[in-house]
Amino acid sequence: MKTCHEFDTVRAEYEREIGFMLAHSKRHEGRPAAKSSAKQAASTKQRMARALSTHVGRCPECG
């Protein structure tokens, strides 16, 4: 699947944010902050999927 620059940029931003949350979760393992961060990472993955799906549906270069 060929994607445009904007798709790659949006994906990279979401993956960076998810990486930060997962790293925080690992650093604070066993604490409530770790559990919260892991849950936020999971919901961010869902938001990323929704955002990219919407982008592909609207972008003439990707879709």
VMD Tcl script that builds the backbone (N, CA, C; Angstrom):
set m [mol new atoms 189]
animate dup $m
set s [atomselect $m all]
$s set {name element resname resid chain x y z} {
  {N N MET 1 A 0.843 -1.176 0.000}
  {CA C MET 1 A 0.000 0.000 0.000}
  {C C MET 1 A 0.890 1.242 0.000}
  {N N LYS 2 A 0.693 2.101 -0.968}
  {CA C LYS 2 A 1.461 3.335 -1.072}
  {C C LYS 2 A 0.770 4.405 -0.232}
  {N N THR 3 A 1.549 5.084 0.589}
  {CA C THR 3 A 0.986 6.123 1.445}
  {C C THR 3 A 1.708 7.442 1.211}
  {N N CYS 4 A 1.050 8.517 1.594}
  {CA C CYS 4 A 1.620 9.851 1.400}
  {C C CYS 4 A 2.462 10.254 2.609}
  {N N HIS 5 A 3.094 11.400 2.481}
  {CA C HIS 5 A 3.963 11.922 3.536}
  {C C HIS 5 A 3.165 12.222 4.805}
  {N N GLU 6 A 1.970 12.751 4.651}
  {CA C GLU 6 A 1.154 13.096 5.815}
  {C C GLU 6 A 0.790 11.845 6.615}
  {N N PHE 7 A 0.461 10.765 5.921}
  {CA C PHE 7 A 0.150 9.496 6.585}
  {C C PHE 7 A 1.338 9.039 7.428}
  {N N ASP 8 A 2.522 9.087 6.831}
  {CA C ASP 8 A 3.737 8.670 7.539}
  {C C ASP 8 A 4.022 9.557 8.745}
  {N N THR 9 A 3.768 10.844 8.603}
  {CA C THR 9 A 3.993 11.787 9.698}
  {C C THR 9 A 3.044 11.516 10.854}
  {N N VAL 10 A 1.766 11.347 10.546}
  {CA C VAL 10 A 0.769 11.084 11.590}
  {C C VAL 10 A 1.092 9.773 12.305}
  {N N ARG 11 A 1.431 8.760 11.540}
  {CA C ARG 11 A 1.757 7.462 12.124}
  {C C ARG 11 A 2.979 7.557 13.045}
  {N N ALA 12 A 4.004 8.272 12.594}
  {CA C ALA 12 A 5.225 8.413 13.392}
  {C C ALA 12 A 4.950 9.148 14.707}
  {N N GLU 13 A 4.094 10.173 14.663}
  {CA C GLU 13 A 3.763 10.913 15.882}
  {C C GLU 13 A 3.042 10.019 16.880}
  {N N TYR 14 A 2.074 9.257 16.398}
  {CA C TYR 14 A 1.341 8.357 17.292}
  {C C TYR 14 A 2.268 7.281 17.866}
  {N N GLU 15 A 3.115 6.691 17.023}
  {CA C GLU 15 A 4.013 5.641 17.495}
  {C C GLU 15 A 5.012 6.173 18.514}
  {N N ARG 16 A 5.460 7.410 18.335}
  {CA C ARG 16 A 6.373 8.031 19.289}
  {C C ARG 16 A 5.678 8.201 20.640}
  {N N GLU 17 A 4.452 8.708 20.604}
  {CA C GLU 17 A 3.685 8.908 21.835}
  {C C GLU 17 A 3.425 7.580 22.547}
  {N N ILE 18 A 3.075 6.555 21.787}
  {CA C ILE 18 A 2.836 5.227 22.360}
  {C C ILE 18 A 4.119 4.688 22.980}
  {N N GLY 19 A 5.233 4.889 22.309}
  {CA C GLY 19 A 6.526 4.442 22.833}
  {C C GLY 19 A 6.862 5.094 24.162}
  {N N PHE 20 A 6.584 6.394 24.271}
  {CA C PHE 20 A 6.820 7.097 25.539}
  {C C PHE 20 A 5.976 6.504 26.657}
  {N N MET 21 A 4.704 6.241 26.357}
  {CA C MET 21 A 3.800 5.701 27.379}
  {C C MET 21 A 4.225 4.305 27.820}
  {N N LEU 22 A 4.611 3.474 26.870}
  {CA C LEU 22 A 5.035 2.116 27.218}
  {C C LEU 22 A 6.348 2.131 28.007}
  {N N ALA 23 A 7.248 3.036 27.651}
  {CA C ALA 23 A 8.509 3.152 28.391}
  {C C ALA 23 A 8.238 3.614 29.820}
  {N N HIS 24 A 7.328 4.543 29.976}
  {CA C HIS 24 A 6.962 5.013 31.312}
  {C C HIS 24 A 6.370 3.868 32.119}
  {N N SER 25 A 5.538 3.078 31.464}
  {CA C SER 25 A 4.906 1.939 32.132}
  {C C SER 25 A 5.955 0.931 32.613}
  {N N LYS 26 A 6.975 0.691 31.802}
  {CA C LYS 26 A 8.022 -0.254 32.189}
  {C C LYS 26 A 8.884 0.307 33.328}
  {N N ARG 27 A 9.154 1.616 33.276}
  {CA C ARG 27 A 9.977 2.239 34.313}
  {C C ARG 27 A 9.296 2.200 35.677}
  {N N HIS 28 A 7.983 2.334 35.689}
  {CA C HIS 28 A 7.238 2.411 36.944}
  {C C HIS 28 A 6.421 1.152 37.194}
  {N N GLU 29 A 6.942 0.030 36.766}
  {CA C GLU 29 A 6.246 -1.246 36.900}
  {C C GLU 29 A 5.832 -1.498 38.357}
  {N N GLY 30 A 4.600 -1.944 38.527}
  {CA C GLY 30 A 4.101 -2.248 39.856}
  {C C GLY 30 A 3.406 -1.079 40.547}
  {N N ARG 31 A 3.387 0.063 39.912}
  {CA C ARG 31 A 2.749 1.250 40.484}
  {C C ARG 31 A 1.478 1.572 39.698}
  {N N PRO 32 A 0.577 2.312 40.298}
  {CA C PRO 32 A -0.642 2.708 39.583}
  {C C PRO 32 A -0.349 3.520 38.314}
  {N N ALA 33 A 0.728 4.301 38.340}
  {CA C ALA 33 A 1.086 5.112 37.170}
  {C C ALA 33 A 1.401 4.224 35.964}
  {N N ALA 34 A 1.986 3.066 36.210}
  {CA C ALA 34 A 2.321 2.147 35.121}
  {C C ALA 34 A 1.058 1.597 34.480}
  {N N LYS 35 A 0.115 1.239 35.288}
  {CA C LYS 35 A -1.144 0.694 34.773}
  {C C LYS 35 A -1.891 1.759 33.962}
  {N N SER 36 A -1.908 2.966 34.472}
  {CA C SER 36 A -2.561 4.072 33.783}
  {C C SER 36 A -1.891 4.348 32.432}
  {N N SER 37 A -0.588 4.343 32.428}
  {CA C SER 37 A 0.162 4.600 31.207}
  {C C SER 37 A -0.069 3.496 30.171}
  {N N ALA 38 A -0.142 2.265 30.610}
  {CA C ALA 38 A -0.389 1.151 29.697}
  {C C ALA 38 A -1.789 1.259 29.090}
  {N N LYS 39 A -2.757 1.663 29.895}
  {CA C LYS 39 A -4.123 1.839 29.383}
  {C C LYS 39 A -4.183 2.981 28.372}
  {N N GLN 40 A -3.461 4.061 28.657}
  {CA C GLN 40 A -3.426 5.186 27.728}
  {C C GLN 40 A -2.764 4.783 26.414}
  {N N ALA 41 A -1.745 3.961 26.486}
  {CA C ALA 41 A -1.075 3.491 25.268}
  {C C ALA 41 A -2.032 2.670 24.423}
  {N N ALA 42 A -2.824 1.819 25.064}
  {CA C ALA 42 A -3.788 0.999 24.328}
  {C C ALA 42 A -4.852 1.869 23.662}
  {N N SER 43 A -5.338 2.868 24.364}
  {CA C SER 43 A -6.359 3.733 23.767}
  {C C SER 43 A -5.755 4.601 22.665}
  {N N THR 44 A -4.486 4.961 22.805}
  {CA C THR 44 A -3.818 5.740 21.763}
  {C C THR 44 A -3.637 4.902 20.504}
  {N N LYS 45 A -3.396 3.616 20.661}
  {CA C LYS 45 A -3.298 2.731 19.491}
  {C C LYS 45 A -4.623 2.703 18.738}
  {N N GLN 46 A -5.723 2.679 19.471}
  {CA C GLN 46 A -7.042 2.692 18.828}
  {C C GLN 46 A -7.286 4.019 18.108}
  {N N ARG 47 A -6.888 5.121 18.749}
  {CA C ARG 47 A -7.049 6.431 18.107}
  {C C ARG 47 A -6.194 6.534 16.853}
  {N N MET 48 A -4.981 5.960 16.895}
  {CA C MET 48 A -4.110 5.974 15.728}
  {C C MET 48 A -4.761 5.218 14.577}
  {N N ALA 49 A -5.313 4.053 14.871}
  {CA C ALA 49 A -5.958 3.256 13.836}
  {C C ALA 49 A -7.130 4.019 13.224}
  {N N ARG 50 A -7.916 4.669 14.073}
  {CA C ARG 50 A -9.066 5.436 13.589}
  {C C ARG 50 A -8.606 6.616 12.732}
  {N N ALA 51 A -7.589 7.330 13.183}
  {CA C ALA 51 A -7.086 8.495 12.447}
  {C C ALA 51 A -6.508 8.093 11.099}
  {N N LEU 52 A -5.745 7.011 11.075}
  {CA C LEU 52 A -5.139 6.576 9.812}
  {C C LEU 52 A -6.186 6.038 8.851}
  {N N SER 53 A -7.170 5.350 9.381}
  {CA C SER 53 A -8.256 4.833 8.540}
  {C C SER 53 A -9.030 5.985 7.905}
  {N N THR 54 A -9.318 7.000 8.692}
  {CA C THR 54 A -10.017 8.167 8.179}
  {C C THR 54 A -9.170 8.871 7.122}
  {N N HIS 55 A -7.888 8.974 7.381}
  {CA C HIS 55 A -6.980 9.622 6.433}
  {C C HIS 55 A -6.994 8.887 5.089}
  {N N VAL 56 A -6.867 7.584 5.134}
  {CA C VAL 56 A -6.838 6.795 3.894}
  {C C VAL 56 A -8.150 6.966 3.123}
  {N N GLY 57 A -9.248 7.056 3.842}
  {CA C GLY 57 A -10.542 7.243 3.188}
  {C C GLY 57 A -10.694 8.593 2.515}
  {N N ARG 58 A -9.988 9.586 2.993}
  {CA C ARG 58 A -10.138 10.949 2.464}
  {C C ARG 58 A -9.014 11.395 1.551}
  {N N CYS 59 A -7.857 10.802 1.672}
  {CA C CYS 59 A -6.675 11.247 0.916}
  {C C CYS 59 A -6.688 10.654 -0.499}
  {N N PRO 60 A -6.611 11.501 -1.518}
  {CA C PRO 60 A -6.604 10.975 -2.885}
  {C C PRO 60 A -5.320 10.201 -3.228}
  {N N GLU 61 A -4.221 10.529 -2.545}
  {CA C GLU 61 A -2.954 9.854 -2.813}
  {C C GLU 61 A -2.893 8.471 -2.159}
  {N N CYS 62 A -3.473 8.344 -0.958}
  {CA C CYS 62 A -3.428 7.072 -0.224}
  {C C CYS 62 A -4.554 6.137 -0.653}
  {N N GLY 63 A -5.719 6.686 -0.863}
  {CA C GLY 63 A -6.899 5.859 -1.127}
  {C C GLY 63 A -7.073 5.613 -2.538}
}
mol reanalyze $m
mol bondsrecalc $m
mol representation Tube
mol addrep $m
